[in-house]
Amino acid sequence: KHFVANNHELDRMVTDAIVDERTLREIYLRGFEIAVKESNPWTIMMAYNRLNGVYCSENKWLCQSVLREEWGFDGLTVTDWSATNNRVE
């Protein structure tokens, strides 16, 4: 549901999931990739947590490179309530 690597509720607003790219692609991203490519969703909700030091909703590699360029997602990405941390960048 939350894109991506959001595994628990406790401290999810401050958690930093440190995950190497292979593990990320094989375990965490695969389900999202299938959903994007096969169902063409209109919206994807970004996770609260950081992924390798960068908040998911502000992660250019995740949002632009993977989601849009690799998978061809052309819909809307939204944050889950207060998951936006830097409104300028």
trRosetta pair geometry for C-beta under 8 A, 3 or more apart (Angstrom, degrees):
i j d omega theta_ij theta_ji phi_ij phi_ji
1 6 7.9 -75 74 69 79 126
1 45 6.8 -11 162 65 71 123
2 6 3.9 -11 87 33 132 149
2 45 6.1 -66 -112 108 56 99
2 46 7.0 25 -166 145 76 25
2 47 3.6 91 154 -95 110 82
2 48 6.9 -32 -162 1 147 72
2 49 8.0 91 135 15 135 94
2 56 7.7 104 161 75 93 166
2 80 6.3 -47 -111 -23 107 146
3 32 5.9 94 -115 -117 98 149
3 44 5.2 30 -23 164 148 112
3 45 6.5 151 7 84 94 47
3 46 5.3 -60 66 -112 96 45
3 47 5.8 -143 72 -21 36 87
3 56 6.3 163 106 170 70 134
3 62 7.5 149 146 165 103 120
3 67 7.6 53 175 -88 149 130
3 77 7.7 -86 58 -139 144 107
4 24 7.4 79 131 -161 136 95
4 28 5.0 99 173 157 110 114
4 29 6.1 6 -142 -84 154 70
4 32 6.4 -78 -93 -18 113 153
4 47 6.0 -124 22 -8 23 131
4 51 6.6 33 75 -82 89 145
4 56 6.2 166 32 -131 64 132
4 62 6.7 -153 25 -151 120 130
5 17 3.9 -173 147 100 128 166
5 19 5.7 -138 -114 -7 145 148
5 24 7.0 -43 -62 -123 124 89
5 28 4.9 -3 -70 -140 78 152
5 47 6.7 -145 61 44 61 169
5 49 6.5 -105 100 83 87 134
5 51 5.4 113 47 -104 138 104
5 56 7.5 180 48 -82 93 126
6 12 6.0 50 -155 -153 99 120
6 15 7.9 123 -128 73 65 134
6 17 7.7 -114 -75 -34 38 141
6 47 3.8 -166 -47 -141 124 129
6 48 6.4 93 -118 35 128 79
6 49 5.2 169 -100 9 80 118
6 56 7.7 -63 -51 -22 104 155
7 17 7.2 118 3 -101 106 128
8 11 7.8 20 101 54 109 76
8 12 6.4 -164 92 -75 61 97
8 15 7.3 132 60 -72 96 164
9 12 5.7 -60 -152 -26 27 124
11 14 5.2 -62 -175 54 90 96
11 15 5.4 112 118 -53 91 91
12 15 5.5 -38 -130 10 36 122
12 47 7.7 -105 177 178 110 94
12 48 4.7 79 135 72 96 134
12 49 5.6 -81 -171 -59 70 95
13 48 5.0 -69 -95 169 53 128
13 49 7.6 -123 -107 -81 11 54
13 82 7.5 8 -123 93 125 104
13 83 7.8 -136 -121 -105 79 63
14 49 8.0 -18 73 -121 16 69
15 48 7.7 72 39 101 96 97
15 49 4.3 -37 78 -124 96 113
15 50 6.8 -160 102 31 49 77
16 49 6.8 174 -91 -180 25 94
16 50 4.0 -18 -112 72 75 120
16 51 7.7 -178 -161 -77 61 11
16 52 7.4 120 178 -74 94 7
16 53 6.1 36 -155 -79 128 39
17 49 5.6 63 -13 137 102 138
17 50 6.8 -180 22 88 65 59
17 51 5.4 -19 65 -112 100 61
17 52 7.4 -41 91 -34 64 54
18 52 5.9 92 -125 -98 56 61
18 53 8.0 48 -96 -34 83 75
19 23 5.2 -124 -172 90 92 115
19 24 4.7 116 125 -69 119 93
19 28 6.6 30 163 -4 166 146
19 51 6.8 -45 34 -157 108 88
19 52 6.6 -98 43 -52 65 96
20 23 5.1 83 61 17 80 104
20 24 6.7 -146 95 -10 36 94
21 24 5.4 -56 -143 38 31 117
21 25 6.1 26 162 -15 68 107
22 25 6.1 -60 -147 39 27 105
22 26 6.0 11 162 -8 65 115
23 26 6.1 -63 -136 46 26 102
23 27 5.6 -15 180 18 67 118
23 28 7.3 49 135 -1 72 102
24 27 7.1 -70 -122 52 11 83
24 28 5.1 -46 -152 47 53 119
24 29 5.7 47 150 -16 74 111
24 51 7.7 84 -120 -169 132 123
25 28 7.7 -10 -38 54 11 77
25 29 5.0 -36 -122 48 41 126
25 30 6.8 80 162 -55 51 81
26 29 7.9 49 13 46 19 87
26 30 6.2 9 -170 -40 24 125
27 30 6.8 -43 -129 10 2 113
28 31 7.9 -77 175 27 27 97
28 32 7.8 1 144 4 61 116
29 32 5.5 -70 -159 48 51 110
29 33 5.6 55 147 -31 84 106
29 66 6.8 -87 -140 -176 141 142
30 33 5.6 -54 -146 32 29 114
30 34 6.6 29 158 -18 64 103
31 34 5.9 -52 -150 34 31 110
31 35 6.5 29 153 -16 64 108
32 35 5.6 -57 -148 39 33 112
32 36 6.1 31 156 -19 68 107
32 44 7.5 66 -155 -138 114 131
33 36 5.9 -56 -145 37 28 108
33 37 6.1 13 163 -7 65 114
33 71 5.8 -139 -132 -103 74 126
34 37 6.2 -66 -141 45 24 102
34 38 5.7 -4 172 4 65 121
35 38 6.6 -68 -128 49 18 93
35 39 5.5 -33 -169 30 60 118
35 41 6.4 11 149 -23 99 122
36 39 7.4 -60 -103 52 9 77
36 40 7.2 55 -177 -95 46 33
36 41 6.5 -72 -107 22 56 97
36 44 7.5 -10 -88 -72 106 133
36 67 7.2 -156 -110 -148 160 71
36 71 4.7 31 110 164 144 135
36 72 7.6 150 147 65 111 72
36 73 5.1 -60 -156 -77 127 106
37 40 7.8 1 -171 -61 13 64
37 71 6.1 -110 -60 -159 89 92
37 72 7.4 81 -103 48 75 109
40 75 7.9 139 173 -42 64 120
41 44 6.3 105 94 -63 132 78
41 73 7.8 -10 60 -134 84 106
41 75 6.0 -80 106 3 67 167
42 75 4.7 161 -175 -137 31 130
42 76 6.5 9 151 24 73 95
43 75 5.5 -128 -68 152 33 128
43 76 4.8 -21 -106 71 80 94
43 77 7.4 145 -159 -98 64 25
43 78 6.0 2 -167 2 114 112
44 67 7.0 -140 55 -145 160 134
44 73 6.9 -11 -12 -166 136 150
44 75 6.6 116 -8 84 85 120
44 76 7.7 178 26 91 62 49
44 77 5.3 -25 69 -110 90 75
44 78 7.6 167 82 26 41 70
45 77 7.7 146 -102 -162 18 62
45 78 5.5 -33 -108 74 67 88
45 79 7.3 82 -161 -156 72 12
45 80 5.3 68 176 -63 116 92
46 56 4.8 175 -176 114 98 105
46 57 3.9 122 116 -83 155 81
46 63 7.5 -17 -95 -86 127 108
46 77 5.7 55 -41 175 106 106
46 78 6.9 -159 9 90 86 35
46 79 5.2 -37 57 -103 108 60
46 80 6.9 -141 74 -8 58 83
46 83 5.9 179 95 123 97 144
47 51 7.7 90 65 -44 127 106
47 56 4.3 63 55 26 87 161
47 57 7.7 -154 59 -38 45 81
47 80 7.1 -2 -130 11 26 126
47 83 6.9 179 126 -144 26 143
48 55 7.9 -60 170 -150 36 98
48 56 7.5 46 55 28 13 116
48 80 6.1 -72 -56 64 85 115
48 82 8.0 38 -122 83 103 67
48 83 4.6 -118 -103 -110 59 100
49 55 7.5 -177 122 -135 27 62
49 56 6.3 54 73 -19 62 113
50 53 5.8 -34 165 -171 129 6
50 54 5.9 141 -157 67 90 19
50 55 5.2 -58 -97 -80 70 45
50 56 7.1 -170 -127 -30 22 68
51 54 6.2 -33 63 66 70 76
51 55 7.8 67 13 -171 72 12
51 56 5.3 75 -10 -83 112 80
51 59 5.7 -3 53 -80 113 159
51 62 6.3 85 62 -57 149 145
54 58 5.9 -126 175 91 92 91
54 59 4.5 122 113 -95 119 86
54 61 8.0 107 65 27 151 102
54 62 7.9 -177 95 3 118 119
55 58 4.5 55 69 26 97 106
55 59 6.7 -149 89 -37 42 87
55 83 7.2 160 -180 172 120 79
55 84 8.0 119 132 -137 149 29
55 85 5.0 157 -34 16 165 129
55 86 7.5 164 33 9 135 94
56 59 5.4 -42 -140 6 32 124
56 62 6.1 -75 -152 99 69 163
56 83 7.4 -33 61 174 98 124
57 63 7.5 57 -159 -66 32 133
57 77 7.3 166 -135 143 77 117
57 79 4.7 11 -105 -94 153 104
57 83 5.2 124 -22 129 140 104
57 84 5.6 -96 113 -93 151 61
57 85 7.5 139 64 8 113 82
58 84 7.7 110 -53 -142 99 62
58 85 6.5 -74 -21 49 138 97
58 86 5.7 62 -107 44 150 106
58 89 6.3 58 -153 88 115 118
59 62 3.8 37 105 23 120 116
59 63 5.9 137 80 -10 67 92
60 63 6.2 -63 -129 50 25 98
60 64 5.1 -15 -174 19 68 122
60 65 7.0 66 136 -12 70 97
61 64 7.1 -49 -100 54 10 85
61 65 4.8 -27 -153 31 51 130
61 66 6.6 49 149 -13 65 100
62 65 7.4 20 -24 49 11 89
62 66 5.5 -28 -144 35 37 125
62 67 6.5 41 152 -19 56 108
63 66 7.7 54 6 51 10 86
63 67 5.4 -35 -153 32 31 133
63 68 7.0 24 150 -10 56 107
63 77 6.0 -76 -137 -11 108 174
64 67 7.0 11 -33 51 8 91
64 68 5.4 -38 -148 38 41 122
64 69 6.4 36 153 -14 64 107
65 68 7.6 47 3 52 8 82
65 69 5.3 -40 -147 39 35 126
65 70 6.5 36 150 -18 60 105
66 69 7.4 21 -17 52 8 84
66 70 5.1 -32 -145 32 39 128
66 71 6.6 29 156 -8 60 107
67 70 7.5 54 6 48 11 89
67 71 5.8 -46 -155 42 31 121
67 73 4.8 -47 167 38 81 137
67 77 7.3 51 141 -73 163 130
68 71 7.2 -6 -45 56 6 81
68 72 7.3 34 -171 -126 38 11
68 73 5.4 -84 -92 63 50 83
68 74 7.2 89 -135 -84 86 51
69 72 7.9 0 172 -67 11 43
79 82 7.5 -54 134 136 125 7
79 83 3.7 -160 -172 65 106 103
79 84 4.7 -138 -17 -41 169 83
80 83 4.8 66 49 -23 69 132
84 87 6.1 64 149 -81 121 78
86 89 4.8 15 125 25 127 106
